[in-house]
Amino acid sequence: MKPRRIRFTATAQQHVRREKAWWIENRIHGDIFVSEFEEALQVLALLPGAGMTYPQAGIPGVRRLYVPKVACHLYYTFDERKVIVRALWGARRERGPRFRA
């Protein structure tokens, strides 16, 4: 099984930078964010179907994977060659992120 390439939208890149900065600034173990995020990306590269479908996105095929130690969801789409990370969003928020088609 060949791992898929991971790509990020500009929006997802902003979300990741913001969340990482928050973890480094506000948590004693800021490195947890990095290790958990990298592990989640490895799962997506090998088993992108592991996440739950997220039909509220309004974009066909959007799924989300829960990253428990950082309490966030990774929202993404995938095909045979790549995974596109579309958002990183706090799971405790009352709504999911807004997506552009």
Backbone as a ProteinNet text record, in pm:
[ID]
protein_1_A
[PRIMARY]
MKPRRIRFTATAQQHVRREKAWWIENRIHGDIFVSEFEEALQVLALLPGAGMTYPQAGIPGVRRLYVPKVACHLYYTFDERKVIVRALWGARRERGPRFRA
[TERTIARY]
83	0	88.6	71.2	151.4	79.9	151.3	87.8	52.4	-57.1	-97	-18.4	-2.9	61.6	-38.5	10.8	-73.5	-51.8	-160.7	-159.8	-249.8	-225.1	-305.4	-358.4	-483.4	-534.6	-472.2	-480	-428.2	-502	-630.7	-710.1	-661.9	-640.2	-592.7	-455.1	-368.4	-236.9	-250.1	-340.6	-364.4	-415.6	-509.4	-563.7	-454.5	-368.5	-261.8	-164.2	-124.5	-32.1	-92.3	-219.9	-287.3	-296.6	-338	-353.3	-218.3	-116.9	17.3	69.8	53.8	99.5	27.9	-102	-177.9	-123.7	-98.5	-48.1	88	174.8	309.1	302	211.9	200.1	125.4	28.5	-62.5	-52.8	23	31.7	174.1	185.5	317.5	386	309.4	364.1	318.9	370.2	333.9	371.6	466.6	509.7	402.4	304	194.7	121.8	101.4	31.5	104.7	234.4	312.7	307.5	329.3	332.5	194.4	88.5	-46.5	-87.2	-51.1	-84.9	-12.5	115.8	191.9	137.1	96.5	39.2	-92.5	-174.7	-301.8	-276	-175.4	-142.5	-94.9	-21.2	22.4	-97.5	-194	-316	-386.4	-401	-468.3	-394.5	-262.9	-184.6	-205	-220.8	-234.4	-379.5	-465.3	-604.6	-700.9	-711.2	-794.3	-942.5	-986.9	-1126.1	-1156.1	-1055.1	-1073.2	-1161.9	-1164.9	-1245.9	-1393.1	-1474.3	-1619.7	-1658.7	-1760.8	-1809.4	-1865.6	-1858	-1905.4	-1987.8	-2113.6	-2196.2	-2230.5	-2218.8	-2248.9	-2152.4	-2043.2	-1942.1	-1994	-2086.5	-2134.2	-2041.5	-1934.3	-1839.6	-1842.6	-1866.2	-1871.5	-1741.4	-1756.2	-1640.4	-1565.9	-1609.5	-1537.7	-1558.6	-1448.5	-1448.6	-1376.6	-1391.4	-1315.1	-1261.5	-1142.9	-1074.9	-1050.6	-1094	-1076.1	-934	-870.7	-736.6	-755.6	-764.5	-813.5	-730.7	-601.4	-522.2	-522.7	-550.6	-558.5	-703	-796.7	-940.6	-977.7	-926.6	-955.6	-996.7	-1064.5	-1094.1	-1010.9	-958.3	-896	-1001.7	-1034.6	-1131.4	-1053.9	-1093.5	-1013.9	-1097.7	-1040.7	-1090.9	-972.4	-1002.2	-891.9	-931.1	-826.4	-843.1	-733.8	-708.6	-611.3	-468.5	-436	-297.5	-272.4	-375.6	-349.3	-465	-427.7	-523.7	-509.1	-620.9	-618.2	-680.6	-598.2	-646.9	-709.4	-836	-911.7	-931.7	-922.2	-939.5	-890.7	-850.8	-825.6	-911.8	-1004.4	-1107.3	-1130.3	-1139.7	-1164.2	-1293.8	-1285.2	-1401.8	-1504.7	-1464.3	-1557	-1639.2	-1607.5	-1685.1	-1825.8	-1919.2	-2058.5	-2091.1	-2001.9	-2024.6	-1891	-1900.7	-1779.9	-1733.5	-1621.5	-1570.1	-1656.1	-1641.3	-1706.8	-1609.1	-1661.3	-1577.3	-1610.9	-1508.8	-1527.1	-1516.6	-1599.9	-1600.4	-1473.5
-116.9	0	124.7	207.4	328.5	445.7	518.4	631.6	743	809	924	1047	1140.6	1267.8	1353.9	1430.9	1519.7	1662.5	1729.1	1869.5	1948.6	2077.8	2164.9	2282.2	2317.6	2441.9	2556.9	2677.4	2794.9	2813.3	2788.6	2800.2	2700.7	2577.1	2474.8	2511.4	2566.3	2608.7	2713.9	2809.1	2912.4	2849.9	2756.8	2690.4	2617.6	2545.9	2469.8	2564.2	2670.6	2766.7	2826.6	2864.2	2926.1	2827.7	2704.5	2604.9	2568.5	2552.4	2519.7	2631.5	2755.8	2870	2874.1	2846.6	2845.5	2738.3	2619.1	2509.8	2543.4	2599.2	2633	2740.2	2834.4	2946.1	2908.7	2819.1	2795.9	2659.7	2571	2437.1	2406.3	2332.6	2293.2	2201.2	2110.8	2014.8	2051.5	2162.7	2207.4	2110.1	2023.5	1924.2	1819.6	1808.3	1712.9	1745.9	1874.3	1912.6	1857.4	1879.2	1836.4	1684.9	1611.7	1465.5	1409.9	1460.5	1413.2	1449.5	1569.4	1614.8	1528.8	1503.8	1420.9	1278.3	1224.8	1090.6	1086.1	1187.9	1193.9	1201.2	1275.9	1285.3	1150.7	1076.1	942.6	850.7	859.3	779.1	816.3	946.7	990.4	945.5	948.8	908.6	760.9	678.6	534.8	487.6	547.4	502.5	621.3	691.3	811.8	785.8	664.6	632.8	618.9	635.7	618.5	726.7	843	951.9	934.2	1008.1	1004.9	1103.1	1069.4	1163.7	1286.7	1400.5	1527.1	1598.8	1556.9	1613.1	1761.2	1813.5	1954.2	2048.5	1996.9	2081.2	2143.1	2075.5	2126.5	2094.9	2022.7	1978.7	1826.2	1764.7	1617.9	1554.9	1452.7	1374.4	1425	1533.4	1582.2	1484.4	1455.6	1367.8	1440.5	1389.2	1447.1	1336.2	1362.1	1269.1	1340.9	1280.2	1339	1313.9	1419.3	1411	1433.4	1326.6	1337.7	1422.3	1408.8	1481.8	1632.5	1675.4	1819.7	1865.7	1773.1	1802.3	1882	1836.6	1900.5	1794.5	1841.6	1757	1805.5	1711.3	1740.4	1712.8	1812.2	1798.7	1783.7	1688.6	1657.6	1588.3	1585.8	1504.3	1422.3	1318.6	1238.1	1170.3	1131.4	1046.4	940	871.7	762.3	807.1	932.4	979.8	1075.9	1150.1	1255.3	1274.2	1335.7	1380.5	1532	1602.2	1747.9	1784.3	1837	1884.1	2020.9	2034.2	2156	2242.9	2184.4	2262.5	2182	2254	2198.7	2282.2	2217	2291.6	2230.5	2313.6	2267.1	2187.6	2070.5	1982.8	2036.7	2123.7	2176.7	2294.8	2342.9	2453.3	2404.4	2494.9	2456.1	2429.1	2463.9	2439	2406.6	2348.4	2317.8	2438.2	2424	2534.4	2556	2672.5	2701.4	2665.2	2605.1	2560.3	2635.5	2658.1	2712.5	2597.3	2599.1	2489.3	2490.2
0	0	0	-99.7	-112.8	-43.6	44.3	111.7	13.1	38.1	-43.6	-0.4	-92	-60.4	15.6	109.3	188.4	137.9	106.6	64.5	159.3	169.9	254.8	174.2	197.1	140.1	218.9	164.8	236	368.3	367.2	490	594.5	554.2	647.6	702.7	619.6	666.9	776.7	757.7	860.4	989.4	977.2	1095.7	1172.9	1102	1166.8	1236.6	1169.6	1231.8	1358.4	1351.5	1466.3	1583.4	1555.3	1661.1	1721.9	1639	1688.8	1778.7	1736.2	1816.4	1950.9	1949.3	2074.2	2167.7	2115.7	2198.2	2256.9	2177.8	2226.2	2334.3	2317.7	2411.5	2540	2532.1	2643.7	2712.1	2660.6	2719.6	2763.1	2870.8	2920.4	2819.8	2761.6	2666.1	2525	2473.8	2339.7	2230.3	2258.2	2159.2	2132	2220	2197.6	2068	2042.3	1919.3	1797.7	1791.8	1675.9	1659.3	1766.6	1754.7	1717.5	1777.6	1745.8	1603.3	1561.5	1426.5	1322.8	1345.2	1251.7	1246.3	1360.6	1363.2	1284.9	1301.7	1227.8	1077.5	1035.6	893	838.5	919.2	876.8	856.8	946.1	931	800.9	775.5	652.9	528.1	531.1	414.3	381.5	483.8	462.4	458	539.7	552.7	550.4	439.9	438.3	462.3	442.7	469.8	617.6	702.7	847.2	907.6	848.8	902.4	870.8	942.6	922.6	813.2	736.8	636.1	706	636.1	692.1	585.5	566.8	460.2	479.5	601	626.2	555.5	504.9	439	310.8	244.2	116	0.4	27.2	-74.8	-74.1	-188.1	-189.4	-139.5	-58.7	-15.9	105.4	167.2	285.5	400.9	467.1	584	696	817.6	928.3	1016.6	1068.9	1157.5	1289.8	1398.1	1530.7	1580	1629.8	1688.5	1838.6	1916.2	2053.4	2149.9	2150.5	2250.5	2228.3	2106.8	2080.5	2060.6	2071.5	2063.9	1938.8	1825	1696.3	1594.7	1491.6	1376.4	1258	1182.6	1053.4	947.6	868.1	759.5	629.4	546.1	427	320.6	201.5	91.3	40.2	-39.8	-92.1	-222.1	-295.2	-412.6	-406.5	-518	-518.4	-489.1	-517.7	-505.9	-390.8	-348.5	-250.1	-152.5	-39.8	61.1	66.9	60.8	73.1	207.5	297.7	426.7	402.7	439.6	413.2	535.6	655.5	778.3	897.9	1001	1133.2	1226.1	1296.8	1368.1	1504.8	1604.6	1740.4	1751	1810.3	1821.1	1920.1	2008.5	2108.8	2057.6	1941.9	1885.5	1852.7	1852.7	1830	1684.1	1595.2	1451.9	1387.6	1267.9	1193.1	1111.9	1043.9	962.7	838.6	779.7	650.9	540.2	436.2	325.5	198.5	118.3	-16.5	-114.1	-213	-312.3	-394.3
[MASK]
+++++++++++++++++++++++++++++++++++++++++++++++++++++++++++++++++++++++++++++++++++++++++++++++++++++

